[in-house]
Amino acid sequence: MRPLLSISATNFRSLKSVEVELRDLSVLVGPNGAGKTNLLRVIQFLGDTSRFDLAPAIEHHGGFEGLMHRGVVAGKTSYARRIQISMKAVVTEHASLTAPDVYKLRFWQSEVLLARRDSKPQPATLTRRSEEIQFKRTKGRGRRITVQGNAVAVTDLGKAAKAERKLTMSQESSALSTLRRLSPDDGANQVKAIASLFETFRVFEVDVNAARRPSLDESATQLNSDASNLSAFIAHLASDYPETFKHVVEDLKRISPSISALHVERRLVGTESGTAVYFEEYGLPGKTYLADASFGTIRALALLAMLHDPHPPSITCVEEIDHGLHPHALDVIVERMRSAAVRTQLLVATHSPALVNRLKSDEIIVCERDVEHGCSIIPAIDSDDIADMVNESNLLPGELWFSGALGGGLNI
């Protein structure tokens, strides 16, 4: 499953100018500070823009200056001090790899003087933006929606392309959050589909301490992004998806061979009834609850629950997926990532050469930092070049990366 084909960013944090093609499974490798997290934040920013609008999203992510690449010198507003994000995807009904959906966002700040009746004009900073959404409305012609200031132009594309209709919207709003309220004839359904791609985006970061605790809910159909309702989600799988639950347990046994069985029970949590998960272990009588399980075991269970999720979001991102896991466990994790990528597009970050050894060349995105200019280089090497180097050297991808041959190492 690959709804998001590519993403580009200019002047977004360390991403001064990057364009990244994504696969069903894409694994980001590189040193700390290379821009892996910032690439995930671009998608997260678009999701917040869709849900809350542009101004709240900018504020939530640290304000314009917090988002602006620091290598661009502050001063008068200029074209250089614009943040640009664009993406290509296949989410609307008639989109395809050759005719993808396209979304482009540019935003910047302008210094203005606000007139006041009882005092001199006061300087103020306003956020400006322009947007473009392009999609195929039918199997024939496409449609483009362009937003500039408060003007919205809806244009049918073709040999004689011209604006069909002029609309207006607030200059403070974004097309992703606002234009889904257009009429269906103007493209409301297509805008909603594009916005939903980012709204359902999930960054999965396991909070092991939270995952240890029993859940007050009896079951949960969605796993929280921090796995804080892990027990309730496991209960949901056990009752509603017994085959999936069985596969989770089988995979967990491969990662933690001391575990013989996994069970769900209702028990008292303080003064309320809650859902708890416990293990049976070889050689040990009684029950081992999550509260007493090891860090790595809990993290493995949470990752497996996420990777076996029957109804995941369109895009799932995981930072440091190998954290806390034995290198041999990565065989299971990579297998499950590939099977999960049929249901959700996966964008994963790692520092583990052992995990990279298990990847195909086109699943690897090497990230580097241009130390002199303070910006990210993504990708640092083409996947075809990685494949050639693997074939010529008889080394595994992780070995090549660890040696520095692929880039993405520590430039000391």
Secondary structure in CASP SS format (residue, H / E / C, confidence):
PFRMAT SS
TARGET T0000
AUTHOR 0000-0000-0000
METHOD secondary structure of the structure
MODEL  1
M C 1.00
R C 1.00
P C 1.00
L E 1.00
L E 1.00
S E 1.00
I E 1.00
S E 1.00
A E 1.00
T E 1.00
N E 1.00
F E 1.00
R C 1.00
S C 1.00
L E 1.00
K E 1.00
S E 1.00
V E 1.00
E E 1.00
V E 1.00
E E 1.00
L C 1.00
R C 1.00
D C 1.00
L E 1.00
S E 1.00
V E 1.00
L E 1.00
V E 1.00
G C 1.00
P C 1.00
N C 1.00
G C 1.00
A C 1.00
G C 1.00
K H 1.00
T H 1.00
N H 1.00
L H 1.00
L H 1.00
R H 1.00
V H 1.00
I H 1.00
Q H 1.00
F H 1.00
L H 1.00
G H 1.00
D H 1.00
T H 1.00
S H 1.00
R H 1.00
F H 1.00
D C 1.00
L H 1.00
A H 1.00
P H 1.00
A H 1.00
I H 1.00
E H 1.00
H H 1.00
H C 1.00
G C 1.00
G H 1.00
F H 1.00
E H 1.00
G H 1.00
L H 1.00
M E 1.00
H C 1.00
R C 1.00
G C 1.00
V C 1.00
V C 1.00
A C 1.00
G C 1.00
K C 1.00
T C 1.00
S C 1.00
Y H 1.00
A H 1.00
R H 1.00
R C 1.00
I E 1.00
Q E 1.00
I E 1.00
S E 1.00
M E 1.00
K E 1.00
A E 1.00
V C 1.00
V C 1.00
T C 1.00
E C 1.00
H C 1.00
A C 1.00
S C 1.00
L C 1.00
T C 1.00
A C 1.00
P C 1.00
D E 1.00
V E 1.00
Y E 1.00
K E 1.00
L E 1.00
R E 1.00
F E 1.00
W E 1.00
Q E 1.00
S E 1.00
E E 1.00
V E 1.00
L E 1.00
L E 1.00
A E 1.00
R E 1.00
R C 1.00
D C 1.00
S E 1.00
K E 1.00
P E 1.00
Q E 1.00
P E 1.00
A E 1.00
T E 1.00
L E 1.00
T E 1.00
R E 1.00
R E 1.00
S E 1.00
E E 1.00
E E 1.00
I E 1.00
Q E 1.00
F E 1.00
K E 1.00
R C 1.00
T C 1.00
K C 1.00
G C 1.00
R C 1.00
G E 1.00
R E 1.00
R E 1.00
I E 1.00
T E 1.00
V E 1.00
Q E 1.00
G C 1.00
N C 1.00
A E 1.00
V E 1.00
A E 1.00
V E 1.00
T E 1.00
D E 1.00
L C 1.00
G C 1.00
K C 1.00
A C 1.00
A C 1.00
K E 1.00
A E 1.00
E E 1.00
R E 1.00
K E 1.00
L E 1.00
T E 1.00
M C 1.00
S C 1.00
Q C 1.00
E C 1.00
S C 1.00
S C 1.00
A H 1.00
L H 1.00
S H 1.00
T H 1.00
L H 1.00
R H 1.00
R H 1.00
L C 1.00
S C 1.00
P H 1.00
D H 1.00
D H 1.00
G C 1.00
A H 1.00
N H 1.00
Q H 1.00
V H 1.00
K H 1.00
A H 1.00
I H 1.00
A H 1.00
S H 1.00
L H 1.00
F H 1.00
E H 1.00
T C 1.00
F C 1.00
R E 1.00
V E 1.00
F E 1.00
E C 1.00
V C 1.00
D C 1.00
V H 1.00
N H 1.00
A H 1.00
A H 1.00
R H 1.00
R C 1.00
P C 1.00
S E 1.00
L C 1.00
D C 1.00
E C 1.00
S C 1.00
A C 1.00
T C 1.00
Q C 1.00
L C 1.00
N C 1.00
S C 1.00
D C 1.00
A C 1.00
S C 1.00
N C 1.00
L H 1.00
S H 1.00
A H 1.00
F H 1.00
I H 1.00
A H 1.00
H H 1.00
L H 1.00
A H 1.00
S H 1.00
D H 1.00
Y C 1.00
P H 1.00
E H 1.00
T H 1.00
F H 1.00
K H 1.00
H H 1.00
V H 1.00
V H 1.00
E H 1.00
D H 1.00
L H 1.00
K H 1.00
R H 1.00
I H 1.00
S C 1.00
P C 1.00
S C 1.00
I E 1.00
S E 1.00
A E 1.00
L E 1.00
H E 1.00
V E 1.00
E E 1.00
R E 1.00
R E 1.00
L E 1.00
V E 1.00
G C 1.00
T C 1.00
E E 1.00
S E 1.00
G E 1.00
T E 1.00
A E 1.00
V E 1.00
Y E 1.00
F E 1.00
E E 1.00
E E 1.00
Y C 1.00
G C 1.00
L E 1.00
P E 1.00
G E 1.00
K E 1.00
T E 1.00
Y E 1.00
L H 1.00
A H 1.00
D H 1.00
A C 1.00
S C 1.00
F H 1.00
G H 1.00
T H 1.00
I H 1.00
R H 1.00
A H 1.00
L H 1.00
A H 1.00
L H 1.00
L H 1.00
A H 1.00
M H 1.00
L H 1.00
H C 1.00
D C 1.00
P C 1.00
H C 1.00
P C 1.00
P C 1.00
S C 1.00
I E 1.00
T E 1.00
C E 1.00
V E 1.00
E C 1.00
E C 1.00
I C 1.00
D C 1.00
H C 1.00
G C 1.00
L C 1.00
H C 1.00
P H 1.00
H H 1.00
A H 1.00
L H 1.00
D H 1.00
V H 1.00
I H 1.00
V H 1.00
E H 1.00
R H 1.00
M H 1.00
R H 1.00
S H 1.00
A H 1.00
A C 1.00
V C 1.00
R C 1.00
T C 1.00
Q E 1.00
L E 1.00
L E 1.00
V E 1.00
A E 1.00
T E 1.00
H C 1.00
S C 1.00
P H 1.00
A H 1.00
L H 1.00
V H 1.00
N C 1.00
R C 1.00
L C 1.00
K C 1.00
S H 1.00
D H 1.00
E H 1.00
I E 1.00
I E 1.00
V E 1.00
C C 1.00
E E 1.00
R E 1.00
D E 1.00
V C 1.00
E C 1.00
H C 1.00
G C 1.00
C E 1.00
S E 1.00
I E 1.00
I C 1.00
P C 1.00
A C 1.00
I C 1.00
D C 1.00
S H 1.00
D H 1.00
D H 1.00
I H 1.00
A H 1.00
D H 1.00
M H 1.00
V H 1.00
N H 1.00
E H 1.00
S H 1.00
N C 1.00
L C 1.00
L C 1.00
P H 1.00
G H 1.00
E H 1.00
L H 1.00
W H 1.00
F H 1.00
S H 1.00
G C 1.00
A C 1.00
L C 1.00
G C 1.00
G C 1.00
G C 1.00
L C 1.00
N C 1.00
I C 1.00
END
